[in-house]
Amino acid sequence: MSKENKLQTLLRSLPAMERILSDSRLTDYDSLVERDVLKRICRATLDRWRETMIEGDTEVYSDALFFAEIKDELERRRRPSLRGVINATGVVIHTNLGRSCLAPEAVKAVMACADGYSTLEYNLESGSRGQRNAHVEWLLCQLTGAEAAVVVNNNASAVLLVLAALGDGRESIVSRGELVEIGGSFRIPDIMSFAGTKLVEVGCTNRTHLVDYERAMTDQTALLLKVHPSNFSITGFHSAVPREELAELAHRRQALMVEDLGSGILVSAAELGIEGEPTVAECIRAGADVVTFSGDKLLGGPQIGGIVGRRDVIEKLRRYPLLRALRCDKMTLGAMEATLRLYLKGQWQKVPTLAMVSVPKGRLYERAVAFRERIDEELKDFCLLTSLVETEDAVGGGSYPEKPLSGWAVSLRVSDGTLSAGALQERLRLSSDPVIAGAQANALCLHMRTITPDEEGRIIAALRDVLSEV
Ligand SMILES: *Cc1c(COP(=O)(O)O)cnc(C)c1O
């Protein structure tokens, strides 16, 4: 048979659409995906097979393989894509895993406005239109000492709005030590050009002095920007200008001092047992006219960008048209308000992010001991070797890159060698209740810091599933 004829015969062995759709192997999916969707998935599989046949990569049609491919795809598509996972990595503000977990109070507030109408932009007292920002403004002012506040979609939009509204068409001065890339494509120089303000760089990567700013200031200077170098640190011969001096200089020369703080921490770092990070209130006290920060980093709330500062400056932002494009939705505002109310009551320990960061190491050790015993007991039918290991956990979210949090983990390995740590890690990730775990010295590491007590049983169940399949 000629090559051409052989290919024609092979192509003819592919099933017709009618036959695929009526195959009993797909009947389970009838109620799960609409018929047109099912058809498109089958068509795509057919096209793929046809292509590999034409290219000579497939020489026989296998009915079993063909239907297995369709079923795999359908299984993958029927599972929710955005779903909960157990974070056993010890990284508290894990950006890929959704940063901060909301406090129960915040979740309740989300529910309260999610499935019904709400006072989002409605004033009950006057019975007329209200301000969506009003729900959090007073709280933010109380907690930061600022005169006024607005919130937007995230801190990146906060910075963009501030630079566009306040630096527009004029110059903004930044130290070369603070021209950072935050991750993804958020780079200070790019944001500045996008916002239409001219970037004026001063100083050097490692050292910038007040006089550098002073010399660069002209009648075109709109603002001095201080950016928190969140995700890296300069050590050694290094100096930056204290924010007080920067604010004083800005005000002396009729310019504004703006600070992008990154992580919006509202209680002193010392109280959390970590060093260094200034609170939003400290920046305001030091004279910053505007401070921007994330809601879902060390504040422990939803994804939001907080902007606090002088009343007249905030008023300018409120009137700037871009604000409308960056506004927050009601669920976010509900979660933010409830989170801030915890701070108002002095109950920051109820904010999960702060609780996980500040938990004493001794407590993590006790939990690791108990969890290990439970694993040993409940999974004794499997060849598991467990131990306790000290870990370097992290605040995460680009905060404190150089300062790991010392913690404890339960370390696991399969003693008969049937599963490497990497394979175990992967299978836990793919289990029906996904667990994201660390690995260290060829053992799986379950970091206690980010595992809630409720999740311990779920991790054991996931381990049992995975180990039963080996
Ligand atoms: C994280 C961070 C941002 C971006 O904040 P998002 O809330 O992720 O948009 C901007 N600036 C600094 C200094 C940061 O640390």
The ligand as a MOL file (V3000), in Angstrom:
LIG
                    3D

  0  0  0     0  0            999 V3000
M  V30 BEGIN CTAB
M  V30 COUNTS 15 15 0 0 0
M  V30 BEGIN ATOM
M  V30 1 C 3.7990 44.5920 47.2740 0
M  V30 2 C 4.2350 45.9320 46.9060 0
M  V30 3 C 3.5800 46.6460 45.8940 0
M  V30 4 C 2.4470 46.0570 45.1170 0
M  V30 5 O 1.3530 45.8580 45.9440 0
M  V30 6 P 0.1200 44.9650 45.4460 0
M  V30 7 O -0.8330 45.0110 46.5950 0
M  V30 8 O 0.6750 43.6190 45.1760 0
M  V30 9 O -0.4350 45.5820 44.2330 0
M  V30 10 C 4.0200 47.9020 45.6010 0
M  V30 11 N 5.0610 48.4670 46.2650 0
M  V30 12 C 5.7140 47.8080 47.2580 0
M  V30 13 C 6.8510 48.4760 47.9380 0
M  V30 14 C 5.3190 46.5200 47.6120 0
M  V30 15 O 5.9630 45.8640 48.5750 0
M  V30 END ATOM
M  V30 BEGIN BOND
M  V30 1 1 1 2
M  V30 2 1 2 3
M  V30 3 2 2 14
M  V30 4 1 3 4
M  V30 5 2 3 10
M  V30 6 1 4 5
M  V30 7 1 5 6
M  V30 8 2 6 7
M  V30 9 1 6 8
M  V30 10 1 6 9
M  V30 11 1 10 11
M  V30 12 2 11 12
M  V30 13 1 12 13
M  V30 14 1 12 14
M  V30 15 1 14 15
M  V30 END BOND
M  V30 END CTAB
M  END
